[in-house]
Amino acid sequence: MIDKAQAVIDAVKEKMQSAVTYLDEDLKTYRAGKANPAVFNSVVVNYYGTMTPIPQVASITTPDAKTMLIQPWDRNLIHPVEKAIMDANLGFTPQNNGEVIRINIPALTEERRKELVKKARTAGESAKVGVRNARRDAIDALKKLQKEGLPEDTEKDFEDEVQKLTDTYSKRVEDILSAKEKEIMTV
């Protein structure tokens, strides 16, 4: 019975960690005024009939904090990649010289920074909801195990552990959010 309860704890850890990981990966795609190749992870280009993310068809480098260079492995992709970047509406104006696409990162306006912070907070709240849902599911599973014969005091101990995990992961979400807000608001 205790093995089943420990399995519930392991499962809740995994769910909470995945919520935090998803938030972290999502926030990496936010353009915060400096060159970050991760903003192109969701931009797709038609690569011989298959919609493929740009990082899988080109190398993306950041020679400095305000410039990114995209060099498609196939020169025929320069114009489709350039069009995909324009269509993605990331706020970039790509320039190509026939070999590489150069992107100069414009400074973010104060209004755009506030929008990004609001969007980040919304994503953070979604992550917190994921953490709380995992807690609720774990507590329901522990109560079910108690009805099947798990001692009540043992069940309460496991509930306390679930609550500690919830607090830990909620704090991680807050830390990730405050770091991203600081990054976005730094001019």
C-alpha positions in Angstrom: 0.0 0.0 0.0 2.9 2.4 0.9 4.4 1.5 -2.5 1.3 2.7 -4.2 1.3 5.9 -2.2 5.0 6.4 -3.1 4.1 5.9 -6.8 1.5 8.7 -6.4 4.2 11.0 -5.0 6.5 10.1 -7.9 3.8 10.8 -10.4 2.9 14.1 -8.9 6.6 15.2 -8.9 6.8 14.3 -12.6 3.6 16.2 -13.5 4.7 19.3 -11.5 8.2 19.2 -13.1 6.7 19.0 -16.6 4.5 22.1 -15.9 7.6 24.0 -14.8 9.6 22.7 -17.7 6.9 23.7 -20.2 6.8 27.2 -18.7 10.5 27.6 -18.9 10.6 26.4 -22.6 7.7 28.7 -23.5 9.3 31.7 -21.9 12.5 31.1 -23.9 10.6 32.0 -27.1 9.7 35.5 -25.8 11.8 38.1 -27.5 13.2 40.3 -24.7 15.2 42.8 -26.7 18.3 40.7 -27.2 19.2 38.0 -29.7 17.7 34.7 -28.8 17.7 31.9 -31.4 14.9 30.1 -29.5 12.3 32.6 -31.0 12.6 30.7 -34.3 11.7 27.3 -32.7 8.0 27.7 -33.7 8.6 29.3 -37.1 8.2 26.7 -39.9 9.3 26.7 -43.5 8.2 24.5 -46.4 11.2 22.2 -46.8 10.5 20.0 -49.9 6.9 19.6 -49.0 7.3 19.2 -45.3 6.7 22.1 -42.8 9.9 22.1 -40.8 11.0 24.4 -38.0 13.8 26.8 -39.0 16.4 25.4 -36.6 16.1 22.1 -38.4 17.0 23.5 -41.8 19.5 26.3 -40.9 22.2 27.2 -38.4 21.3 30.2 -36.2 24.1 32.2 -34.7 24.2 35.4 -32.5 27.4 37.3 -33.3 26.3 40.0 -30.8 23.4 40.8 -28.5 21.5 42.7 -31.2 22.1 40.5 -34.3 21.2 37.0 -35.5 22.5 35.2 -38.6 20.5 32.4 -40.2 22.3 30.3 -42.7 20.1 27.7 -44.4 22.0 24.5 -45.3 20.3 24.6 -48.7 20.7 28.0 -50.5 17.3 27.5 -52.2 15.7 28.0 -48.8 16.9 31.6 -48.2 13.8 33.2 -49.7 11.3 30.7 -48.1 13.0 31.2 -44.7 12.9 34.9 -45.1 9.2 34.8 -46.0 8.4 32.4 -43.0 10.1 34.9 -40.6 8.0 37.8 -42.1 4.8 35.7 -41.9 5.5 34.8 -38.3 5.1 38.4 -37.3 7.9 38.4 -34.8 8.7 42.1 -35.3 11.9 41.3 -37.3 12.8 42.5 -40.7 15.1 39.9 -42.3 17.8 41.0 -44.7 19.6 38.5 -47.0 22.8 38.8 -49.0 22.3 35.6 -51.0 24.1 33.4 -48.4 22.8 34.4 -45.0 19.8 36.1 -43.5 20.8 38.9 -41.1 18.3 40.0 -38.4 18.9 43.1 -36.4 17.0 43.0 -33.2 15.1 46.3 -32.6 14.7 47.6 -29.1 11.4 46.8 -27.5 9.0 49.7 -26.8 7.8 50.2 -23.2 4.3 49.2 -24.3 5.6 45.9 -25.9 7.6 45.1 -22.8 4.4 45.5 -20.7 2.5 43.2 -23.1 5.3 40.6 -22.9 5.2 40.7 -19.0 1.4 40.3 -19.1 1.8 37.3 -21.5 4.5 35.8 -19.3 2.3 36.1 -16.2 -0.6 34.4 -18.0 1.8 31.5 -18.9 3.0 31.4 -15.3 -0.6 31.2 -14.0 -1.2 28.3 -16.4 1.8 26.5 -15.0 0.6 27.1 -11.4 -2.8 25.7 -12.4 -1.0 22.6 -13.7 0.9 22.3 -10.4 -2.4 22.6 -8.4 -4.2 20.2 -10.6 -1.4 17.6 -10.0 -1.8 18.2 -6.3 -5.5 17.7 -6.4 -5.1 14.5 -8.4 -2.5 13.2 -6.0 -4.6 13.9 -2.9 -7.6 12.2 -4.5 -5.5 9.2 -5.3 -4.2 9.1 -1.7 -7.7 9.3 -0.3 -8.7 6.4 -2.5 -5.7 4.4 -1.2 -6.8 5.2 2.4 -10.2 3.6 1.6 -8.4 0.6 0.3 -6.5 0.2 3.6 -3.7 2.8 3.8 -3.5 4.0 7.5 -4.9 7.5 7.9 -1.8 8.9 9.6 0.3 7.6 6.7 -2.1 9.1 4.2 -1.8 12.5 6.0 2.0 12.2 5.9 1.9 11.7 2.2 -0.6 14.6 1.8 1.9 16.8 3.7 4.6 15.7 1.3 2.4 16.6 -1.7 1.8 20.0 -0.2 5.5 20.6 0.2 6.1 19.6 -3.4 3.3 22.0 -4.5 4.9 24.8 -2.5 8.4 24.0 -4.0 7.2 23.9 -7.6 5.0 27.0 -7.2 8.1 28.8 -5.9 10.0 27.7 -8.9 7.3 29.1 -11.2 7.5 32.4 -9.3 11.3 32.4 -9.6 11.2 31.7 -13.4 8.6 34.4 -13.9 10.4 37.1 -11.9 13.7 36.4 -13.8 11.9 36.6 -17.1 10.1 39.8 -16.1 13.4 41.3 -15.1 14.9 40.3 -18.4 12.0 41.8 -20.4 11.9 45.1 -18.5 15.7 45.6 -18.6 16.4 48.1 -21.3 
